[in-house]
Amino acid sequence: MTQYTIIIEDAGSNYAAYVPDLPGCVGAADTVEELRELMREAIEFHIEGLRVEGQDVPAPSTKAATITIAS
C-alpha cells in the first residue's frame, strides 16, 4: 500500500483537492467524503497513465500537519 497526501481546500460552493507529489492530479466534489473517494480514483488513474507513458511514478514524500494556535 502506498499513501499519497492530498490537500483539501474549501472552495466556497464545493471542496477541491490536489496531490503535491503528483502534479496535475486534482479534483473537486460537493462533500469531503465524495472528494476523498474521487481523489483515490484520480490518483490510481494518474499513476496508471504515468506507467502507460513510460514515466516514473513519484514516490510519496509530502507530509501535512495541523498546528493549533491560541486565537
GROMACS elastic network, one bead per residue, 0.5 to 0.9 nm:
[ bonds ]
;  ai    aj funct       b0    kb
    2    59     6  0.85138   500
    2    60     6  0.76429   500
    3    60     6  0.67853   500
    4    19     6  0.70856   500
    4    20     6  0.85136   500
    4    21     6  0.73030   500
    4    22     6  0.86738   500
    4    43     6  0.82534   500
    4    59     6  0.83680   500
    4    60     6  0.53698   500
    4    61     6  0.78719   500
    4    62     6  0.75769   500
    4    63     6  0.87401   500
    5    18     6  0.86496   500
    5    19     6  0.61752   500
    5    20     6  0.72214   500
    5    21     6  0.77340   500
    5    60     6  0.74316   500
    5    61     6  0.82867   500
    5    62     6  0.61993   500
    5    63     6  0.64461   500
    5    64     6  0.71084   500
    6    17     6  0.63078   500
    6    18     6  0.55735   500
    6    20     6  0.70071   500
    6    21     6  0.88296   500
    6    36     6  0.85438   500
    6    39     6  0.78721   500
    6    62     6  0.88930   500
    6    64     6  0.85563   500
    7    16     6  0.82258   500
    7    17     6  0.52527   500
    7    18     6  0.54814   500
    7    19     6  0.64356   500
    7    20     6  0.76284   500
    7    64     6  0.80763   500
    8    15     6  0.68071   500
    8    16     6  0.57369   500
    8    18     6  0.69764   500
    8    32     6  0.79285   500
    8    35     6  0.84231   500
    8    36     6  0.88396   500
    9    12     6  0.89795   500
    9    14     6  0.88144   500
    9    15     6  0.57118   500
    9    16     6  0.52849   500
    9    17     6  0.60849   500
    9    18     6  0.88630   500
   10    13     6  0.78612   500
   10    14     6  0.64225   500
   10    16     6  0.65184   500
   10    17     6  0.88800   500
   11    14     6  0.52865   500
   11    15     6  0.51243   500
   11    16     6  0.61469   500
   11    28     6  0.87347   500
   12    15     6  0.73115   500
   13    30     6  0.74873   500
   14    28     6  0.69313   500
   14    29     6  0.58336   500
   14    31     6  0.67133   500
   14    32     6  0.86387   500
   15    27     6  0.84400   500
   15    28     6  0.55028   500
   15    29     6  0.54845   500
   15    30     6  0.60548   500
   15    31     6  0.63669   500
   15    32     6  0.64755   500
   15    35     6  0.70903   500
   16    26     6  0.74634   500
   16    27     6  0.56829   500
   16    29     6  0.65949   500
   16    30     6  0.88360   500
   16    32     6  0.86118   500
   16    35     6  0.73581   500
   17    25     6  0.85565   500
   17    26     6  0.56300   500
   17    27     6  0.53824   500
   17    28     6  0.62811   500
   17    29     6  0.88641   500
   17    35     6  0.74134   500
   17    36     6  0.85626   500
   17    39     6  0.75328   500
   18    21     6  0.89758   500
   18    22     6  0.81523   500
   18    23     6  0.79849   500
   18    24     6  0.76613   500
   18    25     6  0.58318   500
   18    27     6  0.65459   500
   18    28     6  0.89763   500
   18    39     6  0.80224   500
   19    22     6  0.53026   500
   19    23     6  0.66497   500
   19    24     6  0.78189   500
   19    25     6  0.57915   500
   19    26     6  0.66409   500
   19    39     6  0.84859   500
   19    43     6  0.80446   500
   19    62     6  0.88143   500
   20    23     6  0.61216   500
   20    24     6  0.87476   500
   20    25     6  0.82814   500
   20    60     6  0.88122   500
   20    61     6  0.87941   500
   20    62     6  0.67195   500
   21    25     6  0.88195   500
   21    58     6  0.64935   500
   21    59     6  0.73385   500
   21    60     6  0.59353   500
   21    61     6  0.67604   500
   21    62     6  0.65067   500
   22    25     6  0.56958   500
   22    26     6  0.88861   500
   22    43     6  0.79298   500
   22    46     6  0.78479   500
   22    47     6  0.84273   500
   22    57     6  0.83373   500
   22    58     6  0.69015   500
   22    59     6  0.89960   500
   22    60     6  0.85327   500
   23    26     6  0.82095   500
   24    46     6  0.85453   500
   25    39     6  0.81286   500
   25    42     6  0.66040   500
   25    43     6  0.66688   500
   25    46     6  0.66181   500
   26    39     6  0.72663   500
   26    42     6  0.73903   500
   26    43     6  0.86963   500
   27    35     6  0.70263   500
   27    38     6  0.69190   500
   27    39     6  0.62985   500
   27    42     6  0.75153   500
   28    31     6  0.87331   500
   28    34     6  0.86909   500
   28    35     6  0.61389   500
   28    38     6  0.79565   500
   28    39     6  0.85380   500
   29    32     6  0.71561   500
   29    33     6  0.85977   500
   29    34     6  0.59858   500
   29    35     6  0.50437   500
   29    36     6  0.88512   500
   29    38     6  0.77709   500
   30    33     6  0.86137   500
   30    34     6  0.68483   500
   30    35     6  0.73590   500
   31    34     6  0.52539   500
   31    35     6  0.61307   500
   31    36     6  0.86907   500
   32    36     6  0.60918   500
   32    37     6  0.87361   500
   33    36     6  0.52591   500
   33    37     6  0.65829   500
   33    38     6  0.86922   500
   34    37     6  0.53357   500
   34    38     6  0.61041   500
   34    39     6  0.85816   500
   35    39     6  0.59563   500
   35    40     6  0.85253   500
   36    39     6  0.51655   500
   36    40     6  0.62724   500
   36    41     6  0.88001   500
   37    40     6  0.51287   500
   37    41     6  0.64363   500
   37    42     6  0.86129   500
   38    41     6  0.52024   500
   38    42     6  0.60572   500
   38    43     6  0.86400   500
   39    43     6  0.59365   500
   39    44     6  0.84532   500
   40    43     6  0.52984   500
   40    44     6  0.63634   500
   40    45     6  0.86810   500
   41    44     6  0.51980   500
   41    45     6  0.61284   500
   41    46     6  0.85176   500
   42    45     6  0.50504   500
   42    46     6  0.59163   500
   42    47     6  0.85089   500
   43    46     6  0.50153   500
   43    47     6  0.60844   500
   43    48     6  0.84768   500
   44    47     6  0.52837   500
   44    48     6  0.61478   500
   44    49     6  0.86521   500
   45    48     6  0.50764   500
   45    49     6  0.61829   500
   45    50     6  0.87188   500
   46    49     6  0.51035   500
   46    50     6  0.63105   500
   46    51     6  0.87748   500
   47    50     6  0.50663   500
   47    51     6  0.62926   500
   47    52     6  0.86710   500
   47    57     6  0.63637   500
   47    58     6  0.88215   500
   48    51     6  0.51808   500
   48    52     6  0.62095   500
   48    53     6  0.86658   500
   48    57     6  0.89943   500
   49    52     6  0.50829   500
   49    53     6  0.61913   500
   49    54     6  0.86122   500
   49    55     6  0.85888   500
   50    53     6  0.51485   500
   50    54     6  0.62543   500
   50    55     6  0.50676   500
   50    56     6  0.67089   500
   50    57     6  0.63651   500
   51    55     6  0.56848   500
   51    56     6  0.69865   500
   51    57     6  0.70922   500
   52    55     6  0.76083   500
   53    56     6  0.89434   500
   56    59     6  0.89848   500
   58    61     6  0.84639   500
   60    63     6  0.86245   500
